[in-house]
Amino acid sequence: MSAKKETLDVTIMGRTYKVACSDGEREDLLTSVALLDRKMNEIKASGKVASAERIAVMAALNLANEMMGSKTGASGIDLESYRRRINSMQEVLDQALDPQEKLL
């Protein structure tokens, strides 16, 4: 049986996105959204990057770099679990962004 999905409205850098997530993923998703929003706004505030797409890519690279750096300093990190969660979030973001990209 698959987990029940719910749709949440999340705001990242002032834009609202509809995102589907499983019941048990809500808090993790909201935490991830807050982290991504903070990183993107930090990059935007630096004034070095203008477009939302480039800001998103830079934020993703920064977060990936931080995650990769943490695996060497911390013990017991389940990288496969991180990969599954990242893949799941990527699928959710792809679904949410696809209709919006067609508008551009």
Gaussian input, Z-matrix of N, CA and C with variables (Angstrom, degrees):
# hf/3-21g

backbone

0 1
 N
 C     1     B1
 C     2     B2     1     A1
 N     3     B3     2     A2     1     D1
 C     4     B4     3     A3     2     D2
 C     5     B5     4     A4     3     D3
 N     6     B6     5     A5     4     D4
 C     7     B7     6     A6     5     D5
 C     8     B8     7     A7     6     D6
 N     9     B9     8     A8     7     D7
 C    10    B10     9     A9     8     D8
 C    11    B11    10    A10     9     D9
 N    12    B12    11    A11    10    D10
 C    13    B13    12    A12    11    D11
 C    14    B14    13    A13    12    D12
 N    15    B15    14    A14    13    D13
 C    16    B16    15    A15    14    D14
 C    17    B17    16    A16    15    D15
 N    18    B18    17    A17    16    D16
 C    19    B19    18    A18    17    D17
 C    20    B20    19    A19    18    D18
 N    21    B21    20    A20    19    D19
 C    22    B22    21    A21    20    D20
 C    23    B23    22    A22    21    D21
 N    24    B24    23    A23    22    D22
 C    25    B25    24    A24    23    D23
 C    26    B26    25    A25    24    D24
 N    27    B27    26    A26    25    D25
 C    28    B28    27    A27    26    D26
 C    29    B29    28    A28    27    D27
 N    30    B30    29    A29    28    D28
 C    31    B31    30    A30    29    D29
 C    32    B32    31    A31    30    D30
 N    33    B33    32    A32    31    D31
 C    34    B34    33    A33    32    D32
 C    35    B35    34    A34    33    D33
 N    36    B36    35    A35    34    D34
 C    37    B37    36    A36    35    D35
 C    38    B38    37    A37    36    D36
 N    39    B39    38    A38    37    D37
 C    40    B40    39    A39    38    D38
 C    41    B41    40    A40    39    D39
 N    42    B42    41    A41    40    D40
 C    43    B43    42    A42    41    D41
 C    44    B44    43    A43    42    D42
 N    45    B45    44    A44    43    D43
 C    46    B46    45    A45    44    D44
 C    47    B47    46    A46    45    D45
 N    48    B48    47    A47    46    D46
 C    49    B49    48    A48    47    D47
 C    50    B50    49    A49    48    D48
 N    51    B51    50    A50    49    D49
 C    52    B52    51    A51    50    D50
 C    53    B53    52    A52    51    D51
 N    54    B54    53    A53    52    D52
 C    55    B55    54    A54    53    D53
 C    56    B56    55    A55    54    D54
 N    57    B57    56    A56    55    D55
 C    58    B58    57    A57    56    D56
 C    59    B59    58    A58    57    D57
 N    60    B60    59    A59    58    D58
 C    61    B61    60    A60    59    D59
 C    62    B62    61    A61    60    D60
 N    63    B63    62    A62    61    D61
 C    64    B64    63    A63    62    D62
 C    65    B65    64    A64    63    D63
 N    66    B66    65    A65    64    D64
 C    67    B67    66    A66    65    D65
 C    68    B68    67    A67    66    D66
 N    69    B69    68    A68    67    D67
 C    70    B70    69    A69    68    D68
 C    71    B71    70    A70    69    D69
 N    72    B72    71    A71    70    D70
 C    73    B73    72    A72    71    D71
 C    74    B74    73    A73    72    D72
 N    75    B75    74    A74    73    D73
 C    76    B76    75    A75    74    D74
 C    77    B77    76    A76    75    D75
 N    78    B78    77    A77    76    D76
 C    79    B79    78    A78    77    D77
 C    80    B80    79    A79    78    D78
 N    81    B81    80    A80    79    D79
 C    82    B82    81    A81    80    D80
 C    83    B83    82    A82    81    D81
 N    84    B84    83    A83    82    D82
 C    85    B85    84    A84    83    D83
 C    86    B86    85    A85    84    D84
 N    87    B87    86    A86    85    D85
 C    88    B88    87    A87    86    D86
 C    89    B89    88    A88    87    D87
 N    90    B90    89    A89    88    D88
 C    91    B91    90    A90    89    D89
 C    92    B92    91    A91    90    D90
 N    93    B93    92    A92    91    D91
 C    94    B94    93    A93    92    D92
 C    95    B95    94    A94    93    D93
 N    96    B96    95    A95    94    D94
 C    97    B97    96    A96    95    D95
 C    98    B98    97    A97    96    D96
 N    99    B99    98    A98    97    D97
 C   100   B100    99    A99    98    D98
 C   101   B101   100   A100    99    D99
 N   102   B102   101   A101   100   D100
 C   103   B103   102   A102   101   D101
 C   104   B104   103   A103   102   D102
 N   105   B105   104   A104   103   D103
 C   106   B106   105   A105   104   D104
 C   107   B107   106   A106   105   D105
 N   108   B108   107   A107   106   D106
 C   109   B109   108   A108   107   D107
 C   110   B110   109   A109   108   D108
 N   111   B111   110   A110   109   D109
 C   112   B112   111   A111   110   D110
 C   113   B113   112   A112   111   D111
 N   114   B114   113   A113   112   D112
 C   115   B115   114   A114   113   D113
 C   116   B116   115   A115   114   D114
 N   117   B117   116   A116   115   D115
 C   118   B118   117   A117   116   D116
 C   119   B119   118   A118   117   D117
 N   120   B120   119   A119   118   D118
 C   121   B121   120   A120   119   D119
 C   122   B122   121   A121   120   D120
 N   123   B123   122   A122   121   D121
 C   124   B124   123   A123   122   D122
 C   125   B125   124   A124   123   D123
 N   126   B126   125   A125   124   D124
 C   127   B127   126   A126   125   D125
 C   128   B128   127   A127   126   D126
 N   129   B129   128   A128   127   D127
 C   130   B130   129   A129   128   D128
 C   131   B131   130   A130   129   D129
 N   132   B132   131   A131   130   D130
 C   133   B133   132   A132   131   D131
 C   134   B134   133   A133   132   D132
 N   135   B135   134   A134   133   D133
 C   136   B136   135   A135   134   D134
 C   137   B137   136   A136   135   D135
 N   138   B138   137   A137   136   D136
 C   139   B139   138   A138   137   D137
 C   140   B140   139   A139   138   D138
 N   141   B141   140   A140   139   D139
 C   142   B142   141   A141   140   D140
 C   143   B143   142   A142   141   D141
 N   144   B144   143   A143   142   D142
 C   145   B145   144   A144   143   D143
 C   146   B146   145   A145   144   D144
 N   147   B147   146   A146   145   D145
 C   148   B148   147   A147   146   D146
 C   149   B149   148   A148   147   D147
 N   150   B150   149   A149   148   D148
 C   151   B151   150   A150   149   D149
 C   152   B152   151   A151   150   D150
 N   153   B153   152   A152   151   D151
 C   154   B154   153   A153   152   D152
 C   155   B155   154   A154   153   D153
 N   156   B156   155   A155   154   D154
 C   157   B157   156   A156   155   D155
 C   158   B158   157   A157   156   D156
 N   159   B159   158   A158   157   D157
 C   160   B160   159   A159   158   D158
 C   161   B161   160   A160   159   D159
 N   162   B162   161   A161   160   D160
 C   163   B163   162   A162   161   D161
 C   164   B164   163   A163   162   D162
 N   165   B165   164   A164   163   D163
 C   166   B166   165   A165   164   D164
 C   167   B167   166   A166   165   D165
 N   168   B168   167   A167   166   D166
 C   169   B169   168   A168   167   D167
 C   170   B170   169   A169   168   D168
 N   171   B171   170   A170   169   D169
 C   172   B172   171   A171   170   D170
 C   173   B173   172   A172   171   D171
 N   174   B174   173   A173   172   D172
 C   175   B175   174   A174   173   D173
 C   176   B176   175   A175   174   D174
 N   177   B177   176   A176   175   D175
 C   178   B178   177   A177   176   D176
 C   179   B179   178   A178   177   D177
 N   180   B180   179   A179   178   D178
 C   181   B181   180   A180   179   D179
 C   182   B182   181   A181   180   D180
 N   183   B183   182   A182   181   D181
 C   184   B184   183   A183   182   D182
 C   185   B185   184   A184   183   D183
 N   186   B186   185   A185   184   D184
 C   187   B187   186   A186   185   D185
 C   188   B188   187   A187   186   D186
 N   189   B189   188   A188   187   D187
 C   190   B190   189   A189   188   D188
 C   191   B191   190   A190   189   D189
 N   192   B192   191   A191   190   D190
 C   193   B193   192   A192   191   D191
 C   194   B194   193   A193   192   D192
 N   195   B195   194   A194   193   D193
 C   196   B196   195   A195   194   D194
 C   197   B197   196   A196   195   D195
 N   198   B198   197   A197   196   D196
 C   199   B199   198   A198   197   D197
 C   200   B200   199   A199   198   D198
 N   201   B201   200   A200   199   D199
 C   202   B202   201   A201   200   D200
 C   203   B203   202   A202   201   D201
 N   204   B204   203   A203   202   D202
 C   205   B205   204   A204   203   D203
 C   206   B206   205   A205   204   D204
 N   207   B207   206   A206   205   D205
 C   208   B208   207   A207   206   D206
 C   209   B209   208   A208   207   D207
 N   210   B210   209   A209   208   D208
 C   211   B211   210   A210   209   D209
 C   212   B212   211   A211   210   D210
 N   213   B213   212   A212   211   D211
 C   214   B214   213   A213   212   D212
 C   215   B215   214   A214   213   D213
 N   216   B216   215   A215   214   D214
 C   217   B217   216   A216   215   D215
 C   218   B218   217   A217   216   D216
 N   219   B219   218   A218   217   D217
 C   220   B220   219   A219   218   D218
 C   221   B221   220   A220   219   D219
 N   222   B222   221   A221   220   D220
 C   223   B223   222   A222   221   D221
 C   224   B224   223   A223   222   D222
 N   225   B225   224   A224   223   D223
 C   226   B226   225   A225   224   D224
 C   227   B227   226   A226   225   D225
 N   228   B228   227   A227   226   D226
 C   229   B229   228   A228   227   D227
 C   230   B230   229   A229   228   D228
 N   231   B231   230   A230   229   D229
 C   232   B232   231   A231   230   D230
 C   233   B233   232   A232   231   D231
 N   234   B234   233   A233   232   D232
 C   235   B235   234   A234   233   D233
 C   236   B236   235   A235   234   D234
 N   237   B237   236   A236   235   D235
 C   238   B238   237   A237   236   D236
 C   239   B239   238   A238   237   D237
 N   240   B240   239   A239   238   D238
 C   241   B241   240   A240   239   D239
 C   242   B242   241   A241   240   D240
 N   243   B243   242   A242   241   D241
 C   244   B244   243   A243   242   D242
 C   245   B245   244   A244   243   D243
 N   246   B246   245   A245   244   D244
 C   247   B247   246   A246   245   D245
 C   248   B248   247   A247   246   D246
 N   249   B249   248   A248   247   D247
 C   250   B250   249   A249   248   D248
 C   251   B251   250   A250   249   D249
 N   252   B252   251   A251   250   D250
 C   253   B253   252   A252   251   D251
 C   254   B254   253   A253   252   D252
 N   255   B255   254   A254   253   D253
 C   256   B256   255   A255   254   D254
 C   257   B257   256   A256   255   D255
 N   258   B258   257   A257   256   D256
 C   259   B259   258   A258   257   D257
 C   260   B260   259   A259   258   D258
 N   261   B261   260   A260   259   D259
 C   262   B262   261   A261   260   D260
 C   263   B263   262   A262   261   D261
 N   264   B264   263   A263   262   D262
 C   265   B265   264   A264   263   D263
 C   266   B266   265   A265   264   D264
 N   267   B267   266   A266   265   D265
 C   268   B268   267   A267   266   D266
 C   269   B269   268   A268   267   D267
 N   270   B270   269   A269   268   D268
 C   271   B271   270   A270   269   D269
 C   272   B272   271   A271   270   D270
 N   273   B273   272   A272   271   D271
 C   274   B274   273   A273   272   D272
 C   275   B275   274   A274   273   D273
 N   276   B276   275   A275   274   D274
 C   277   B277   276   A276   275   D275
 C   278   B278   277   A277   276   D276
 N   279   B279   278   A278   277   D277
 C   280   B280   279   A279   278   D278
 C   281   B281   280   A280   279   D279
 N   282   B282   281   A281   280   D280
 C   283   B283   282   A282   281   D281
 C   284   B284   283   A283   282   D282
 N   285   B285   284   A284   283   D283
 C   286   B286   285   A285   284   D284
 C   287   B287   286   A286   285   D285
 N   288   B288   287   A287   286   D286
 C   289   B289   288   A288   287   D287
 C   290   B290   289   A289   288   D288
 N   291   B291   290   A290   289   D289
 C   292   B292   291   A291   290   D290
 C   293   B293   292   A292   291   D291
 N   294   B294   293   A293   292   D292
 C   295   B295   294   A294   293   D293
 C   296   B296   295   A295   294   D294
 N   297   B297   296   A296   295   D295
 C   298   B298   297   A297   296   D296
 C   299   B299   298   A298   297   D297
 N   300   B300   299   A299   298   D298
 C   301   B301   300   A300   299   D299
 C   302   B302   301   A301   300   D300
 N   303   B303   302   A302   301   D301
 C   304   B304   303   A303   302   D302
 C   305   B305   304   A304   303   D303
 N   306   B306   305   A305   304   D304
 C   307   B307   306   A306   305   D305
 C   308   B308   307   A307   306   D306
 N   309   B309   308   A308   307   D307
 C   310   B310   309   A309   308   D308
 C   311   B311   310   A310   309   D309

   B1=1.4445
   B2=1.5198
   B3=1.3217
   B4=1.4620
   B5=1.5210
   B6=1.3239
   B7=1.4545
   B8=1.5233
   B9=1.3285
   B10=1.4582
   B11=1.5272
   B12=1.3180
   B13=1.4587
   B14=1.5227
   B15=1.3206
   B16=1.4551
   B17=1.5142
   B18=1.3167
   B19=1.4546
   B20=1.5162
   B21=1.3186
   B22=1.4538
   B23=1.5230
   B24=1.3043
   B25=1.4538
   B26=1.5189
   B27=1.3351
   B28=1.4637
   B29=1.5159
   B30=1.3239
   B31=1.4567
   B32=1.5152
   B33=1.3284
   B34=1.4516
   B35=1.5255
   B36=1.2964
   B37=1.4624
   B38=1.5333
   B39=1.3232
   B40=1.4543
   B41=1.5176
   B42=1.3353
   B43=1.4658
   B44=1.5126
   B45=1.3191
   B46=1.4572
   B47=1.5228
   B48=1.3235
   B49=1.4622
   B50=1.5194
   B51=1.3236
   B52=1.4580
   B53=1.5181
   B54=1.3344
   B55=1.4558
   B56=1.5210
   B57=1.3302
   B58=1.4631
   B59=1.5154
   B60=1.3327
   B61=1.4624
   B62=1.5195
   B63=1.3093
   B64=1.4550
   B65=1.5208
   B66=1.3213
   B67=1.4661
   B68=1.5231
   B69=1.3170
   B70=1.4487
   B71=1.5163
   B72=1.3187
   B73=1.4615
   B74=1.5224
   B75=1.3086
   B76=1.4681
   B77=1.5258
   B78=1.3216
   B79=1.4687
   B80=1.5183
   B81=1.3464
   B82=1.4660
   B83=1.5226
   B84=1.3218
   B85=1.4601
   B86=1.5269
   B87=1.3176
   B88=1.4624
   B89=1.5298
   B90=1.3285
   B91=1.4605
   B92=1.5247
   B93=1.3273
   B94=1.4655
   B95=1.5204
   B96=1.3202
   B97=1.4662
   B98=1.5267
   B99=1.3286
   B100=1.4685
   B101=1.5293
   B102=1.3179
   B103=1.4647
   B104=1.5267
   B105=1.3253
   B106=1.4572
   B107=1.5239
   B108=1.3139
   B109=1.4614
   B110=1.5281
   B111=1.3347
   B112=1.4617
   B113=1.5361
   B114=1.3332
   B115=1.4612
   B116=1.5291
   B117=1.3272
   B118=1.4669
   B119=1.5207
   B120=1.3277
   B121=1.4610
   B122=1.5270
   B123=1.3321
   B124=1.4625
   B125=1.5323
   B126=1.3303
   B127=1.4624
   B128=1.5224
   B129=1.3329
   B130=1.4630
   B131=1.5274
   B132=1.3347
   B133=1.4664
   B134=1.5242
   B135=1.3267
   B136=1.4668
   B137=1.5213
   B138=1.3439
   B139=1.4511
   B140=1.5150
   B141=1.3170
   B142=1.4644
   B143=1.5286
   B144=1.3249
   B145=1.4596
   B146=1.5180
   B147=1.3431
   B148=1.4619
   B149=1.5283
   B150=1.3187
   B151=1.4557
   B152=1.5342
   B153=1.3200
   B154=1.4615
   B155=1.5304
   B156=1.3186
   B157=1.4660
   B158=1.5245
   B159=1.3071
   B160=1.4744
   B161=1.5253
   B162=1.3186
   B163=1.4624
   B164=1.5221
   B165=1.3378
   B166=1.4641
   B167=1.5266
   B168=1.3306
   B169=1.4677
   B170=1.5213
   B171=1.3172
   B172=1.4624
   B173=1.5241
   B174=1.3238
   B175=1.4632
   B176=1.5299
   B177=1.3301
   B178=1.4672
   B179=1.5239
   B180=1.3289
   B181=1.4631
   B182=1.5267
   B183=1.3218
   B184=1.4646
   B185=1.5197
   B186=1.3310
   B187=1.4626
   B188=1.5291
   B189=1.3312
   B190=1.4684
   B191=1.5290
   B192=1.3262
   B193=1.4548
   B194=1.5292
   B195=1.3217
   B196=1.4674
   B197=1.5228
   B198=1.3260
   B199=1.4640
   B200=1.5286
   B201=1.3242
   B202=1.4571
   B203=1.5311
   B204=1.3113
   B205=1.4632
   B206=1.5104
   B207=1.3183
   B208=1.4609
   B209=1.5186
   B210=1.3171
   B211=1.4694
   B212=1.5206
   B213=1.3378
   B214=1.4613
   B215=1.5224
   B216=1.3244
   B217=1.4595
   B218=1.5129
   B219=1.2949
   B220=1.4627
   B221=1.5194
   B222=1.2947
   B223=1.4630
   B224=1.5175
   B225=1.3079
   B226=1.4548
   B227=1.5087
   B228=1.3097
   B229=1.4610
   B230=1.5228
   B231=1.2946
   B232=1.4603
   B233=1.5248
   B234=1.3395
   B235=1.4579
   B236=1.5206
   B237=1.3163
   B238=1.4670
   B239=1.5285
   B240=1.3149
   B241=1.4667
   B242=1.5261
   B243=1.3307
   B244=1.4617
   B245=1.5238
   B246=1.3261
   B247=1.4663
   B248=1.5250
   B249=1.3276
   B250=1.4684
   B251=1.5215
   B252=1.3291
   B253=1.4616
   B254=1.5225
   B255=1.3270
   B256=1.4648
   B257=1.5222
   B258=1.3281
   B259=1.4661
   B260=1.5219
   B261=1.3211
   B262=1.4638
   B263=1.5288
   B264=1.3373
   B265=1.4650
   B266=1.5246
   B267=1.3364
   B268=1.4651
   B269=1.5275
   B270=1.3369
   B271=1.4653
   B272=1.5216
   B273=1.3296
   B274=1.4638
   B275=1.5281
   B276=1.3289
   B277=1.4671
   B278=1.5230
   B279=1.3327
   B280=1.4691
   B281=1.5197
   B282=1.3253
   B283=1.4668
   B284=1.5286
   B285=1.3201
   B286=1.4606
   B287=1.5282
   B288=1.3278
   B289=1.4568
   B290=1.5177
   B291=1.3236
   B292=1.4613
   B293=1.5275
   B294=1.3371
   B295=1.4742
   B296=1.5354
   B297=1.3243
   B298=1.4582
   B299=1.5272
   B300=1.3272
   B301=1.4697
   B302=1.5244
   B303=1.3148
   B304=1.4611
   B305=1.5228
   B306=1.3366
   B307=1.4550
   B308=1.5271
   B309=1.3340
   B310=1.4617
   B311=1.4679
   A1=108.79
   A2=117.05
   A3=120.43
   A4=110.25
   A5=115.09
   A6=120.69
   A7=109.76
   A8=115.53
   A9=120.94
   A10=109.54
   A11=116.77
   A12=122.46
   A13=109.68
   A14=114.97
   A15=120.95
   A16=107.99
   A17=116.84
   A18=121.47
   A19=108.85
   A20=115.19
   A21=121.11
   A22=109.28
   A23=116.71
   A24=121.62
   A25=106.09
   A26=115.94
   A27=120.97
   A28=108.29
   A29=115.68
   A30=120.64
   A31=109.41
   A32=114.90
   A33=122.00
   A34=107.35
   A35=115.38
   A36=122.88
   A37=111.81
   A38=114.99
   A39=120.61
   A40=115.84
   A41=117.85
   A42=120.90
   A43=109.19
   A44=115.53
   A45=121.06
   A46=110.38
   A47=115.41
   A48=122.56
   A49=108.70
   A50=115.90
   A51=121.53
   A52=106.94
   A53=115.64
   A54=121.05
   A55=108.74
   A56=116.17
   A57=121.44
   A58=108.63
   A59=116.11
   A60=120.09
   A61=109.22
   A62=115.15
   A63=121.44
   A64=109.71
   A65=115.65
   A66=120.52
   A67=112.26
   A68=116.80
   A69=121.01
   A70=115.09
   A71=118.35
   A72=121.83
   A73=113.76
   A74=117.90
   A75=121.68
   A76=112.87
   A77=117.25
   A78=120.58
   A79=111.48
   A80=117.07
   A81=120.20
   A82=110.79
   A83=116.66
   A84=120.39
   A85=110.51
   A86=117.43
   A87=120.72
   A88=111.35
   A89=116.77
   A90=120.85
   A91=110.05
   A92=116.68
   A93=121.20
   A94=111.13
   A95=116.83
   A96=121.04
   A97=110.06
   A98=116.73
   A99=120.05
   A100=110.96
   A101=116.90
   A102=121.07
   A103=110.96
   A104=116.49
   A105=120.44
   A106=111.29
   A107=116.79
   A108=121.10
   A109=110.65
   A110=116.26
   A111=120.21
   A112=110.87
   A113=117.25
   A114=121.10
   A115=110.96
   A116=116.58
   A117=119.79
   A118=111.38
   A119=117.08
   A120=120.05
   A121=111.44
   A122=118.07
   A123=121.17
   A124=110.16
   A125=116.09
   A126=120.69
   A127=110.00
   A128=116.58
   A129=120.66
   A130=110.74
   A131=116.23
   A132=120.81
   A133=112.27
   A134=117.17
   A135=119.91
   A136=111.35
   A137=116.04
   A138=120.94
   A139=114.81
   A140=117.57
   A141=120.53
   A142=112.72
   A143=116.71
   A144=121.39
   A145=107.56
   A146=116.85
   A147=119.97
   A148=114.03
   A149=118.01
   A150=119.04
   A151=111.31
   A152=115.69
   A153=121.60
   A154=111.04
   A155=116.48
   A156=119.96
   A157=110.84
   A158=117.08
   A159=120.53
   A160=110.77
   A161=116.78
   A162=120.31
   A163=109.44
   A164=117.50
   A165=121.57
   A166=111.36
   A167=116.68
   A168=120.26
   A169=110.23
   A170=117.85
   A171=120.62
   A172=110.92
   A173=117.56
   A174=120.80
   A175=110.37
   A176=116.51
   A177=120.11
   A178=110.86
   A179=116.98
   A180=120.49
   A181=111.44
   A182=117.10
   A183=120.28
   A184=111.73
   A185=116.67
   A186=120.33
   A187=111.79
   A188=116.42
   A189=120.13
   A190=109.89
   A191=116.72
   A192=120.93
   A193=110.96
   A194=116.90
   A195=120.76
   A196=111.12
   A197=116.13
   A198=120.00
   A199=110.25
   A200=116.91
   A201=120.47
   A202=110.33
   A203=117.14
   A204=120.61
   A205=112.21
   A206=116.98
   A207=120.42
   A208=112.08
   A209=118.11
   A210=118.96
   A211=111.80
   A212=117.54
   A213=119.29
   A214=111.31
   A215=117.02
   A216=119.39
   A217=114.08
   A218=118.18
   A219=121.33
   A220=109.55
   A221=115.36
   A222=118.89
   A223=109.77
   A224=115.27
   A225=120.24
   A226=115.06
   A227=119.23
   A228=121.06
   A229=108.80
   A230=115.95
   A231=122.11
   A232=108.35
   A233=116.47
   A234=120.49
   A235=112.32
   A236=117.08
   A237=119.44
   A238=110.54
   A239=116.21
   A240=120.22
   A241=110.58
   A242=117.37
   A243=120.77
   A244=110.47
   A245=116.39
   A246=120.18
   A247=110.93
   A248=117.07
   A249=120.36
   A250=110.44
   A251=116.85
   A252=120.62
   A253=111.00
   A254=116.96
   A255=120.60
   A256=110.30
   A257=117.14
   A258=120.33
   A259=110.90
   A260=116.53
   A261=120.67
   A262=110.82
   A263=116.52
   A264=119.88
   A265=110.95
   A266=116.67
   A267=120.49
   A268=110.28
   A269=116.61
   A270=120.27
   A271=110.63
   A272=115.97
   A273=120.51
   A274=110.32
   A275=116.79
   A276=120.08
   A277=111.47
   A278=116.85
   A279=119.70
   A280=110.85
   A281=116.79
   A282=120.70
   A283=110.58
   A284=116.20
   A285=119.77
   A286=111.82
   A287=117.32
   A288=120.69
   A289=113.74
   A290=118.01
   A291=121.25
   A292=112.97
   A293=119.17
   A294=118.04
   A295=112.50
   A296=116.92
   A297=120.20
   A298=111.05
   A299=117.84
   A300=120.63
   A301=110.73
   A302=117.72
   A303=120.63
   A304=111.35
   A305=116.49
   A306=120.88
   A307=111.58
   A308=116.77
   A309=121.01
   A310=107.72
   D1=134.24
   D2=-179.55
   D3=-84.32
   D4=154.38
   D5=179.57
   D6=-70.08
   D7=145.14
   D8=178.77
   D9=-66.98
   D10=134.95
   D11=179.82
   D12=-100.92
   D13=144.24
   D14=172.45
   D15=-129.07
   D16=157.30
   D17=179.23
   D18=-106.89
   D19=129.76
   D20=178.60
   D21=-116.52
   D22=147.69
   D23=169.70
   D24=-96.51
   D25=120.89
   D26=178.35
   D27=-121.25
   D28=151.21
   D29=-179.78
   D30=-117.44
   D31=125.15
   D32=177.56
   D33=-126.86
   D34=120.38
   D35=179.89
   D36=51.95
   D37=43.30
   D38=175.26
   D39=83.28
   D40=-3.75
   D41=179.21
   D42=-109.91
   D43=139.70
   D44=-178.73
   D45=-96.85
   D46=135.66
   D47=179.61
   D48=-127.88
   D49=142.66
   D50=172.73
   D51=-91.52
   D52=126.11
   D53=-176.20
   D54=-130.64
   D55=132.81
   D56=176.72
   D57=-92.71
   D58=140.78
   D59=175.89
   D60=-150.96
   D61=158.20
   D62=177.09
   D63=-74.26
   D64=158.54
   D65=-179.99
   D66=-49.77
   D67=-47.00
   D68=-175.09
   D69=-77.59
   D70=-4.85
   D71=-176.90
   D72=-102.46
   D73=-3.43
   D74=-173.60
   D75=-55.31
   D76=-53.15
   D77=-176.90
   D78=-64.11
   D79=-42.03
   D80=177.76
   D81=-62.91
   D82=-41.08
   D83=179.34
   D84=-63.57
   D85=-45.39
   D86=-179.66
   D87=-64.25
   D88=-37.01
   D89=176.17
   D90=-65.35
   D91=-42.18
   D92=178.64
   D93=-64.49
   D94=-41.66
   D95=178.50
   D96=-61.50
   D97=-43.88
   D98=-179.95
   D99=-63.19
   D100=-41.51
   D101=178.58
   D102=-64.36
   D103=-47.03
   D104=179.80
   D105=-63.17
   D106=-43.61
   D107=178.94
   D108=-59.80
   D109=-44.08
   D110=179.57
   D111=-62.90
   D112=-46.41
   D113=-179.87
   D114=-61.94
   D115=-45.52
   D116=-178.56
   D117=-64.02
   D118=-40.22
   D119=178.93
   D120=-68.52
   D121=-33.99
   D122=175.44
   D123=-62.67
   D124=-44.55
   D125=-179.66
   D126=-65.81
   D127=-43.55
   D128=178.50
   D129=-60.43
   D130=-42.43
   D131=-178.15
   D132=-66.73
   D133=-24.94
   D134=179.26
   D135=-66.87
   D136=-22.62
   D137=177.55
   D138=77.57
   D139=2.41
   D140=-177.38
   D141=-86.57
   D142=-20.59
   D143=-177.95
   D144=-129.58
   D145=132.98
   D146=-173.48
   D147=-104.66
   D148=-47.34
   D149=-172.02
   D150=-76.74
   D151=145.35
   D152=-179.58
   D153=-60.29
   D154=-36.66
   D155=179.95
   D156=-64.10
   D157=-45.68
   D158=179.76
   D159=-67.61
   D160=-37.42
   D161=177.09
   D162=-61.93
   D163=-42.49
   D164=179.58
   D165=-63.38
   D166=-42.35
   D167=179.13
   D168=-64.68
   D169=-44.43
   D170=179.64
   D171=-63.89
   D172=-39.99
   D173=177.75
   D174=-63.57
   D175=-42.65
   D176=179.00
   D177=-62.49
   D178=-42.51
   D179=178.08
   D180=-64.05
   D181=-42.99
   D182=178.10
   D183=-61.76
   D184=-45.24
   D185=179.95
   D186=-65.53
   D187=-41.37
   D188=178.16
   D189=-63.13
   D190=-42.45
   D191=178.67
   D192=-61.63
   D193=-43.82
   D194=177.90
   D195=-61.86
   D196=-42.15
   D197=-179.62
   D198=-65.12
   D199=-44.05
   D200=-179.02
   D201=-65.57
   D202=-36.81
   D203=177.84
   D204=-67.57
   D205=-33.19
   D206=-178.02
   D207=-72.79
   D208=-24.37
   D209=-177.46
   D210=-68.73
   D211=-25.57
   D212=-179.72
   D213=-84.23
   D214=-26.48
   D215=-176.76
   D216=-92.59
   D217=-17.07
   D218=-176.52
   D219=-115.84
   D220=146.41
   D221=177.90
   D222=-101.43
   D223=151.22
   D224=174.92
   D225=82.20
   D226=15.21
   D227=178.30
   D228=-78.46
   D229=127.00
   D230=179.09
   D231=-89.65
   D232=91.95
   D233=-176.58
   D234=-63.90
   D235=-33.19
   D236=179.25
   D237=-64.42
   D238=-38.10
   D239=175.85
   D240=-63.40
   D241=-43.00
   D242=175.96
   D243=-59.24
   D244=-45.44
   D245=-179.44
   D246=-60.18
   D247=-44.26
   D248=179.31
   D249=-62.08
   D250=-44.31
   D251=-178.62
   D252=-66.28
   D253=-41.34
   D254=178.48
   D255=-64.41
   D256=-43.52
   D257=177.76
   D258=-61.85
   D259=-41.54
   D260=178.45
   D261=-63.08
   D262=-44.30
   D263=178.94
   D264=-65.94
   D265=-36.65
   D266=178.70
   D267=-62.50
   D268=-42.77
   D269=178.65
   D270=-61.90
   D271=-43.09
   D272=179.85
   D273=-63.49
   D274=-44.78
   D275=179.41
   D276=-65.20
   D277=-40.64
   D278=177.52
   D279=-59.21
   D280=-43.13
   D281=179.57
   D282=-64.90
   D283=-39.34
   D284=-177.53
   D285=-73.53
   D286=-36.95
   D287=-175.00
   D288=-85.27
   D289=-24.16
   D290=-176.44
   D291=-54.76
   D292=-51.52
   D293=-179.92
   D294=-64.97
   D295=-32.25
   D296=-178.55
   D297=-73.23
   D298=-34.81
   D299=178.72
   D300=-68.76
   D301=-29.87
   D302=178.09
   D303=-65.96
   D304=-24.77
   D305=179.06
   D306=-74.90
   D307=-24.14
   D308=-178.22
   D309=-82.28

